[in-house]
Amino acid sequence: MLVLLPPSEGKAASGRGAPLRTESLSLPGLNAAREEVLTELVDLCGGDEDKARDVLGLSEGLRGEIAKNRELRTAGARPAGEIYTGVLYDALGLASLDAAAKRRAAKSLLVFSGLWGAVRVTDRIPSYRCSMGVKLPGLGALGAYWRAPMADVLPEAAGSGLVLDLRSAAYATAWKPKGEVAGRTATVRVLHAPTRKVVSHFNKATKGRIVRSLLTAGAAPKDPAELVEALRDLGYVVEAAAPARAGAAWALDVLVDEVH
């Protein structure tokens, strides 16, 4: 099982670890593209701060993020699972998983990123600010920029099992499973049961809880149909229908009354 996650906009501080080594990151086929984005981002943030703030879509109150990006090559690095914070990651609670669940997380979770393309939660990265929606002056829109490198690397990373795609729309632009891989991919929409509407907090928190439940239970669904059964066994209310055509992803609705 491969689980595709969005990053978080807010991130923990880099800490005092050894600095980034791009050659040590997972999915080495992305390294050339990572270096291009990293170089342009560092150069952008080392120049006109107002221009950098405009390109990155930062408010005046987030001007400090520019300085953070300027120091990316020398800042301390920590496991990505410690860098990413926010509602989904709080609900996932990587740090409190037992040893076996942590091993499963290291193997199955892949976090998409405007800067790194995608990383494992064990990959050591510095804290940064660069969303997939950014359009860098030299490279253009990052969602489009990452499509070619991702198309070369992600099908192999997906292996032969289930792909559980929990990314937000902006990060889904960087790679769309196709063909046989798409046929074993499931996307999840979380609906507030009383209103049947998507509510952002419910959506993020429930996705984090779903991943935690699967990791803790040691569930290993091989395809979307088995995922539906696994989630129901774990107590989730799931509505699903097989796609109308071969090679299309499954779309699952998880219904929740409230999130604690």
C-alpha positions as CSV (number, residue, x, y, z in Angstrom):
1,M,0.0,0.0,0.0
2,L,1.2,3.5,-0.9
3,V,-0.5,6.4,0.8
4,L,-0.1,9.8,-0.9
5,L,-0.4,12.8,1.5
6,P,-0.4,16.5,1.2
7,P,2.2,18.5,3.2
8,S,1.2,21.1,5.7
9,E,1.6,24.8,5.1
10,G,2.8,25.3,8.7
11,K,5.9,23.4,9.6
12,A,8.0,22.7,12.7
13,A,11.4,24.4,13.1
14,S,14.3,22.8,11.3
15,G,16.2,22.0,14.5
16,R,19.9,21.5,14.9
17,G,20.5,18.4,12.9
18,A,22.9,18.0,10.0
19,P,21.9,20.0,6.9
20,L,20.1,18.7,3.9
21,R,21.7,16.1,1.6
22,T,19.4,15.7,-1.4
23,E,21.3,12.6,-2.5
24,S,20.0,10.9,0.7
25,L,16.4,11.5,-0.1
26,S,14.1,8.7,-1.2
27,L,13.0,8.5,-4.9
28,P,16.4,9.6,-6.2
29,G,15.0,9.9,-9.7
30,L,13.6,13.2,-8.5
31,N,16.9,14.6,-7.3
32,A,17.8,16.6,-10.4
33,A,14.4,18.3,-10.3
34,R,14.7,18.9,-6.6
35,E,18.0,20.6,-7.1
36,E,16.5,22.9,-9.7
37,V,13.6,24.0,-7.5
38,L,15.9,24.3,-4.4
39,T,18.4,26.5,-6.3
40,E,15.7,28.8,-7.7
41,L,13.9,29.1,-4.4
42,V,17.1,29.9,-2.4
43,D,18.1,32.5,-5.1
44,L,14.7,34.1,-5.1
45,C,14.6,34.4,-1.3
46,G,18.2,35.8,-1.3
47,G,17.2,38.7,-3.5
48,D,14.3,41.2,-3.3
49,E,12.2,40.2,-0.3
50,D,9.0,41.9,-1.7
51,K,9.3,40.0,-4.9
52,A,9.9,36.7,-3.0
53,R,6.9,37.4,-0.8
54,D,4.7,38.1,-3.8
55,V,5.9,34.9,-5.7
56,L,5.3,32.7,-2.6
57,G,2.0,34.3,-1.8
58,L,3.0,35.3,1.7
59,S,1.4,37.9,3.9
60,E,3.6,40.5,5.6
61,G,3.3,38.6,8.8
62,L,5.0,35.6,7.1
63,R,8.0,37.6,5.8
64,G,10.2,35.5,8.1
65,E,9.6,32.5,5.9
66,I,11.7,34.1,3.2
67,A,14.8,34.1,5.5
68,K,14.0,30.4,6.3
69,N,14.1,29.6,2.6
70,R,17.3,31.5,2.1
71,E,19.1,29.2,4.5
72,L,17.7,25.9,3.2
73,R,21.1,24.5,2.2
74,T,22.7,25.1,5.6
75,A,19.7,24.7,8.0
76,G,19.4,21.7,10.2
77,A,17.3,18.8,8.8
78,R,14.8,16.6,10.6
79,P,12.6,13.6,9.5
80,A,9.8,14.9,7.3
81,G,7.3,13.3,9.7
82,E,8.5,15.7,12.4
83,I,8.6,18.8,10.1
84,Y,5.0,18.5,8.8
85,T,2.4,19.6,11.3
86,G,-1.3,20.7,11.2
87,V,-4.7,19.0,11.5
88,L,-4.0,15.9,9.4
89,Y,-0.6,15.2,10.9
90,D,-1.9,15.8,14.5
91,A,-4.6,13.2,13.9
92,L,-2.1,10.8,12.3
93,G,0.2,11.2,15.3
94,L,3.3,9.6,13.9
95,A,5.4,10.0,17.0
96,S,3.0,8.0,19.2
97,L,2.6,5.0,16.8
98,D,4.1,1.7,18.1
99,A,7.3,0.4,16.5
100,A,5.5,-1.8,14.0
101,A,3.2,0.9,12.9
102,K,6.1,3.3,12.5
103,R,7.9,0.8,10.2
104,R,4.7,0.6,8.1
105,A,4.5,4.4,8.0
106,A,8.1,4.6,6.8
107,K,7.4,2.2,4.0
108,S,4.0,3.3,2.9
109,L,3.6,7.1,3.4
110,L,4.6,9.6,0.7
111,V,4.2,13.3,1.3
112,F,4.0,15.5,-1.8
113,S,5.8,18.9,-1.8
114,G,6.2,21.9,-4.0
115,L,9.9,21.9,-3.2
116,W,10.9,18.2,-2.9
117,G,8.3,16.6,-5.2
118,A,7.6,13.8,-2.8
119,V,9.4,12.5,0.3
120,R,9.1,9.6,2.8
121,V,8.3,10.6,6.4
122,T,11.8,9.4,7.3
123,D,13.6,11.6,4.8
124,R,15.5,14.4,6.5
125,I,14.5,17.8,5.3
126,P,14.7,21.4,6.6
127,S,11.6,23.5,7.3
128,Y,10.6,25.5,4.3
129,R,7.8,27.4,2.6
130,C,6.9,26.6,-1.0
131,S,3.5,25.3,-1.9
132,M,2.7,23.4,-5.1
133,G,0.6,26.4,-6.3
134,V,3.7,28.6,-6.5
135,K,4.9,29.8,-9.9
136,L,8.7,30.3,-9.8
137,P,10.1,32.9,-12.3
138,G,12.4,30.4,-14.0
139,L,10.6,27.1,-13.7
140,G,6.9,28.2,-13.9
141,A,4.0,26.6,-12.0
142,L,5.4,23.8,-9.8
143,G,2.3,21.6,-10.3
144,A,3.1,21.4,-14.0
145,Y,6.9,21.4,-13.4
146,W,6.7,18.2,-11.4
147,R,4.6,16.2,-13.8
148,A,7.4,14.8,-16.0
149,P,9.7,13.8,-13.2
150,M,6.8,12.2,-11.2
151,A,5.6,10.3,-14.3
152,D,9.0,8.7,-14.5
153,V,9.4,7.8,-10.8
154,L,6.0,7.3,-9.2
155,P,4.7,4.3,-11.1
156,E,7.6,2.2,-9.8
157,A,7.1,3.6,-6.2
158,A,3.4,2.6,-6.5
159,G,4.5,-1.1,-6.9
160,S,1.7,-3.5,-7.5
161,G,-0.6,-2.8,-4.6
162,L,-3.2,-0.2,-3.5
163,V,-2.6,3.5,-3.9
164,L,-4.5,5.5,-1.4
165,D,-4.6,9.1,-2.6
166,L,-5.4,11.6,0.2
167,R,-3.8,14.6,-1.5
168,S,-5.5,18.0,-1.8
169,A,-6.3,19.3,-5.3
170,A,-3.2,21.4,-5.7
171,Y,-0.8,18.5,-4.9
172,A,-2.8,16.1,-7.1
173,T,-1.8,18.2,-10.1
174,A,1.8,16.9,-9.8
175,W,1.0,13.3,-10.6
176,K,-2.2,11.6,-11.8
177,P,-2.1,7.8,-11.7
178,K,-2.9,6.4,-15.1
179,G,-3.8,3.1,-16.6
180,E,-3.3,0.0,-14.5
181,V,-2.1,2.1,-11.5
182,A,-5.2,4.2,-11.6
183,G,-7.3,1.1,-11.5
184,R,-5.9,0.3,-8.0
185,T,-6.1,3.8,-6.8
186,A,-8.7,5.1,-4.3
187,T,-9.4,8.7,-3.5
188,V,-11.3,9.7,-0.3
189,R,-13.7,12.4,0.3
190,V,-14.9,13.0,3.9
191,L,-18.4,14.2,4.3
192,H,-20.2,15.6,7.3
193,A,-23.0,13.0,7.5
194,P,-25.9,15.3,8.6
195,T,-25.2,17.8,5.7
196,R,-23.3,15.6,3.3
197,K,-20.9,18.5,2.8
198,V,-17.1,18.6,2.8
199,V,-15.9,20.4,5.9
200,S,-12.2,21.2,5.8
201,H,-11.4,20.3,9.4
202,F,-13.4,17.1,9.3
203,N,-11.7,16.2,6.0
204,K,-8.1,16.7,7.2
205,A,-8.6,15.2,10.7
206,T,-10.5,12.1,9.4
207,K,-7.9,11.4,6.7
208,G,-5.2,11.5,9.4
209,R,-7.3,9.1,11.6
210,I,-7.9,6.8,8.7
211,V,-4.1,6.5,8.0
212,R,-3.4,6.0,11.7
213,S,-6.1,3.3,11.9
214,L,-4.7,1.4,8.9
215,L,-1.1,1.6,10.2
216,T,-2.0,0.6,13.8
217,A,-4.2,-2.4,12.7
218,G,-1.5,-3.6,10.2
219,A,-4.2,-3.6,7.5
220,A,-2.7,-4.3,4.1
221,P,-5.5,-4.0,1.5
222,K,-4.3,-4.9,-2.0
223,D,-6.9,-2.9,-3.9
224,P,-9.7,-0.4,-3.4
225,A,-12.4,-3.1,-2.8
226,E,-10.3,-4.5,0.1
227,L,-9.7,-1.0,1.4
228,V,-13.5,-0.5,1.7
229,E,-13.8,-3.6,3.7
230,A,-10.8,-2.8,5.9
231,L,-12.2,0.7,6.7
232,R,-15.6,-0.7,7.5
233,D,-14.0,-3.3,9.8
234,L,-12.2,-0.4,11.5
235,G,-15.6,1.3,12.2
236,Y,-15.7,3.8,9.4
237,V,-18.9,4.4,7.4
238,V,-17.9,4.2,3.8
239,E,-19.9,4.6,0.6
240,A,-18.2,3.3,-2.6
241,A,-18.9,2.2,-6.0
242,A,-16.6,0.6,-8.5
243,P,-15.7,3.0,-11.3
244,A,-17.7,2.8,-14.5
245,R,-14.7,2.1,-16.7
246,A,-11.5,0.2,-16.4
247,G,-8.4,2.2,-15.5
248,A,-10.3,4.8,-13.4
249,A,-9.7,5.4,-9.8
250,W,-12.2,4.5,-7.1
251,A,-13.9,7.4,-5.2
252,L,-14.8,6.7,-1.6
253,D,-17.0,8.8,0.6
254,V,-16.3,8.5,4.4
255,L,-19.2,9.8,6.4
256,V,-18.6,11.4,9.8
257,D,-20.9,13.0,12.4
258,E,-18.1,14.8,14.3
259,V,-14.3,14.6,14.9
260,H,-12.8,14.4,18.3
